[in-house]
Amino acid sequence: ETLEMLIKQAENYTSTFFCNTYRNMAVEAATSVQEFFTDVGLFVFGTDISTEEFVNRFFDTLFPVIYNHLINPGMTDISLEYSECIRMARREINPFGNIPKIVMGQMGRSLLPSRTFLQALNLGIEVINTTDHLQFSKECSRALLRMQYCPHCQGLILSKPCMGYCLNVVRGCLANMAEIDLHWRGYIRSLEELSSAMYGTYDIEYVLLNFHSLINDALMQAHINGPKLSEQVTKVCGHPVREPTQSPSCSLDQNKDNQGLKVFSKDSEETLASRRKDFIDSLRLYRTFYGSLADHLCINELAAADGLPCWNGEDVVKRYIFIL
């Protein structure tokens, strides 16, 4: 849910950028922006799509809009056929310089670790859900019955098992669970390493929320090279063919909350990185969960406290001696 909100926020940032800076083309650019962030979400949540391809698709569909409003503006819009020719020629003409490659690099480096992190969390949930419903063997059930309820037959209702006795029984019952311990520790260690690497160009929050600044650089470059690009387009697609339609302008009323658009700073507010760090810090407390589960159960719930009379499997004693 946090990542979904982040992607939506980044989309709003980018749409607001167009509304604030390139108002006349904002409505036409909105479709490209929406499709781009839909692809971002699909990739992060596991769909098998290429970051390189959806970045290219974004700049392909954006180029006709930029050409019509920034490079070769007119009183009417270019025709759909001419727009399609410009779209197909974008990669050859390269109006945005190296910005698309920069975006590809940033998206690939930041989206893949986040996607992997989500997949890892889902794996952890599966492990926890699977081990939450254990089937005990008959031997274990008999040992638990003897440990917890046999004292009742002698009227010793308040007696609890001795600590050593409890540990022997419960560790035996949870032997399979203890085997998970090594893998669980490795899993948490891997999450720590992955999380610690998700900074800078690997920080999805920084990359997505600053995406609009790269788009601004791309548009500025296209604007500066406008005459040259116009010649290249004419050479490939011919002279502009226009239709008597007019694009609606963007309404800033929808974006009042984002008019003060700024470059995202990790120090300015609580970030996804800080929340992820808090989560990893809390997860560390459960690093030994499966290996020490029997100890926790006996110490906190099942066994008698040290120094108190306790049930040893045969009688109430002051000190536990292991019974074969």
Number of C-alpha atoms within 10 A of each C-alpha: 6 9 16 13 10 17 21 18 16 22 23 20 24 27 25 27 23 23 24 19 11 20 19 19 20 24 19 20 23 20 14 19 22 17 16 20 21 15 20 22 19 14 19 24 17 13 12 9 13 14 22 15 11 19 20 19 18 20 24 20 22 21 26 25 23 22 22 20 18 20 21 15 13 13 13 15 19 24 16 13 12 17 22 16 16 24 19 16 19 20 16 9 15 17 26 21 14 11 19 21 14 12 20 18 16 21 22 17 19 23 25 18 19 22 17 16 18 16 15 17 13 12 13 15 11 12 13 11 11 10 13 9 8 12 10 11 10 10 11 17 14 12 18 16 12 17 23 18 16 17 23 12 8 9 9 14 12 10 20 23 27 29 21 16 20 27 20 14 19 20 20 16 22 18 13 13 18 20 12 16 18 13 12 20 18 13 17 18 15 14 18 18 11 15 19 14 13 21 14 13 17 22 21 27 27 22 23 25 22 18 20 23 16 15 19 17 14 18 22 14 16 22 19 12 14 18 13 14 19 16 13 17 20 12 10 13 18 12 12 18 14 17 12 9 11 12 14 12 14 21 15 14 9 11 17 10 10 16 15 10 13 13 12 15 12 13 7 7 9 9 14 17 18 12 12 15 15 11 12 17 12 11 13 14 9 14 18 14 18 23 21 16 17 23 20 14 15 22 16 10 11 20 23 21 16 12 9 13 18 24 26 25 21 11 15 18 15 14 16 17 11 11 8 3
